[in-house]
């Protein structure tokens, strides 16, 4: 007789979490397992969000409540939790969720390059968020639904990340780097990305990215948060300028508003 297997949203959430942590354990022998670990953890978070929405109303787990076929994405679930369920998510946790989602998309849809020190801080913060989410909204400890050896591995990751961040902060103090030159790293989310003296690197995961100045607002930005636009200068001469995303959007809107289209 064929046996049927039925998992609730929370059952499925915990299944993915255990699989994520199993891959963490196996990554000690095969570091390629890390991208599976993060992939499964993000899926576990998404399922936890859907369960919270289901508790509010079953139809809320669907992307279109008038056409209940496809369920919400991670981003849409988070927006609904904040607006409908009034779930409090800190900016730091929201950033971790977005970063983990971006890592997941790279794993699934693109070429993928990573270091363990870039993934572990994101993994640790996301796991901490998931544990807190369970305590606040489901009223039980996440660790009760994780195999003991896997939870031990999870705690080891948190301790490892804490040690990395402590060493980075010690180095920052020794080098007398002022706070305004210490940014949050876009890769590992640690507040240890140094922009002083053109260092432009994270002291935790060693992620490197140029920091450039917007030529309109004069603020400094990661290069990935800027765009190159072409402007006319001195008549017909074109020059390339670097703008932050906000200034670039305003510039395109200004050009659109000034464009006088004559269909005749």
C-alpha positions in Angstrom: 0.0 0.0 0.0 1.3 3.4 -0.9 1.8 5.6 2.2 0.8 9.3 2.1 3.0 11.8 3.7 1.5 15.1 4.9 3.5 17.9 6.4 2.1 21.1 7.8 3.8 24.4 7.0 5.6 24.2 10.3 6.6 20.6 9.8 8.0 21.5 6.5 9.7 24.6 8.0 11.5 22.3 10.5 12.3 19.7 7.9 14.2 22.3 5.8 15.9 23.7 8.9 17.2 20.3 9.9 18.4 19.7 6.3 20.1 23.1 6.4 22.0 22.2 9.6 22.8 18.7 8.4 24.6 20.4 5.5 26.4 22.6 8.0 27.7 19.5 9.8 28.7 17.9 6.5 30.4 21.1 5.4 33.3 20.2 7.7 34.3 17.6 5.1 32.9 19.3 2.0 32.7 23.2 2.2 30.5 23.1 -1.0 27.7 22.1 1.4 27.4 25.6 2.7 25.4 26.9 -0.3 22.8 24.1 0.3 22.8 25.0 4.0 21.9 28.7 3.3 19.4 27.6 0.6 17.5 25.4 2.9 17.6 27.9 5.8 16.0 30.6 3.6 13.3 28.2 2.6 12.7 27.4 6.3 12.2 31.1 7.1 9.8 31.5 4.2 7.7 28.6 5.4 7.6 30.1 9.0 6.3 33.4 7.5 3.6 31.5 5.6 2.5 29.7 8.8 2.2 33.0 10.6 0.1 34.4 7.7 -2.0 31.3 7.7 -2.8 31.8 11.4 -4.1 35.3 10.5 -6.2 33.9 7.6 -5.5 30.9 5.3 -6.0 33.0 2.2 -3.1 35.3 3.1 -0.5 32.7 2.1 -1.5 33.2 -1.5 0.0 35.8 -3.8 -3.4 36.8 -5.2 -6.1 36.3 -2.6 -8.7 36.4 -5.4 -6.9 33.6 -7.3 -5.5 31.3 -4.7 -3.1 29.2 -6.7 0.4 30.5 -6.1 1.8 31.2 -2.6 3.5 34.4 -1.6 7.2 35.0 -2.1 9.6 35.7 0.8 9.5 39.4 0.2 5.7 39.6 -0.2 5.2 37.4 3.0 7.5 39.8 4.9 5.5 42.9 3.7 2.2 41.3 4.7 3.5 40.3 8.1 4.6 43.9 8.8 1.4 45.5 7.5 -1.3 43.0 8.3 0.0 41.0 11.3 2.0 44.0 12.7 5.1 41.7 13.1 8.1 43.7 14.2 11.2 43.0 12.1 14.3 45.1 12.8 16.1 46.8 10.0 19.1 44.5 10.7 17.0 41.3 10.4 15.3 42.6 7.3 18.7 43.2 5.8 19.8 39.7 6.7 16.7 38.3 5.0 17.3 40.3 1.9 20.9 39.3 1.7 20.1 35.6 2.3 17.5 35.8 -0.4 20.1 37.3 -2.8 22.5 34.5 -1.9 19.7 31.9 -2.5 18.9 33.4 -5.9 22.6 33.2 -6.9 22.7 29.5 -5.8 19.6 28.7 -7.8 19.9 30.9 -10.9 23.5 31.9 -11.5 27.2 31.2 -11.1 28.1 31.2 -7.4 31.2 32.2 -5.7 31.6 32.4 -1.9 33.8 32.0 1.2 32.6 30.4 4.4 33.4 33.6 6.3 30.9 35.5 4.1 28.1 33.0 4.5 28.4 32.1 8.2 27.5 35.5 9.6 24.4 35.7 7.4 23.5 32.2 8.3 24.0 32.9 12.1 21.9 36.0 12.0 19.1 34.4 10.0 19.0 31.4 12.3 18.9 33.7 15.3 16.0 35.5 13.7 14.1 32.3 13.0 14.6 31.1 16.6 13.3 34.4 18.0 10.4 34.4 15.5 9.3 31.0 16.8 9.5 32.1 20.4 7.5 35.2 19.8 4.9 34.0 17.4 4.6 30.2 17.8 5.3 30.1 21.6 7.9 27.3 21.5 11.6 26.9 21.3 13.0 26.2 17.8 15.7 24.0 19.3 13.0 21.5 20.4 12.4 20.7 16.7 16.1 20.3 15.7 18.2 17.2 16.1 20.6 17.8 19.1 23.8 17.3 17.1 22.5 19.8 14.5 21.7 22.4 17.2 25.1 22.0 18.6 26.5 22.8 15.2 24.3 25.9 15.0 25.7 27.1 18.3 29.2 26.5 17.1 28.5 28.7 14.1 27.3 31.5 16.3 30.4 31.3 18.5 32.7 31.2 15.5 31.0 34.3 14.0 31.2 36.1 17.4 34.9 35.4 17.5 35.5 36.7 14.0 33.6 39.9 14.8 35.4 40.4 18.1 38.8 40.0 16.4 37.7 42.5 13.7 36.6 45.0 16.3 39.9 44.7 18.1 41.8 45.3 14.8 39.6 48.4 14.1 40.5 49.7 17.6 44.2 49.0 17.2 44.2 50.8 13.8 42.3 53.7 15.3 39.7 53.7 12.6 37.0 56.2 13.3 33.3 55.2 13.3 32.3 57.1 10.3 34.7 55.0 8.2 33.2 51.7 9.4 30.2 50.5 7.4 28.0 47.3 7.4 29.5 44.8 5.0 27.0 44.0 2.2 28.3 40.4 2.0 28.4 39.2 5.6 26.4 42.0 7.2 29.0 42.6 9.9 29.7 46.2 10.9 33.3 45.8 9.9 33.7 47.1 6.3 36.5 49.7 6.4 36.5 52.6 3.9 39.3 54.6 5.5 42.4 55.3 3.4 41.0 53.3 0.4 41.0 50.0 2.3 37.4 49.2 1.1 37.3 45.8 2.6 35.6 43.8 5.4 37.7 42.8 8.4 35.5 39.7 9.0 34.9 38.1 5.6 37.5 40.1 3.5 34.8 41.1 1.0 36.2 43.9 -1.2 34.3 46.5 -3.2 35.2 50.1 -4.2 33.5 52.9 -2.4 32.8 55.9 -4.7 31.3 59.4 -4.4 28.1 60.4 -6.1 28.8 63.4 -8.3 25.4 65.0 -7.5 24.9 64.6 -3.7 28.6 64.1 -2.9 27.8 61.2 -0.5 29.9 58.0 -0.5 28.4 54.7 -1.7 29.3 51.2 -2.6 30.1 51.0 -6.3 27.2 48.5 -6.7 24.8 51.2 -5.4 25.8 53.6 -8.1 25.2 54.0 -11.8 27.2 55.5 -14.7 25.1 58.1 -16.7 26.0 60.2 -19.7 25.5 63.9 -19.6 26.0 66.7 -22.2 28.8 69.1 -21.2 29.9 72.2 -23.0 27.6 71.9 -26.0 27.7 68.5 -27.7 30.5 66.9 -25.6 29.3 63.9 -23.6 30.8 62.9 -20.2 30.2 60.0 -18.0 29.2 60.7 -14.4 28.8 58.5 -11.3 25.5 58.8 -9.5 24.0 57.0 -6.6 20.8 55.1 -7.4 18.6 57.7 -5.9 20.2 60.6 -7.8 20.3 58.6 -11.0 16.5 57.9 -10.7 15.9 61.6 -10.1 18.1 62.5 -13.1 16.1 60.1 -15.4 12.9 61.6 -14.2 14.1 65.1 -14.8 15.1 64.2 -18.4 11.7 62.5 -18.9 9.9 65.6 -17.6 11.9 67.9 -19.9 11.4 65.7 -23.0 8.9 67.4 -25.3 7.5 64.7 -27.5 5.7 65.8 -30.7 3.9 62.9 -32.3 3.5 65.0 -35.5 
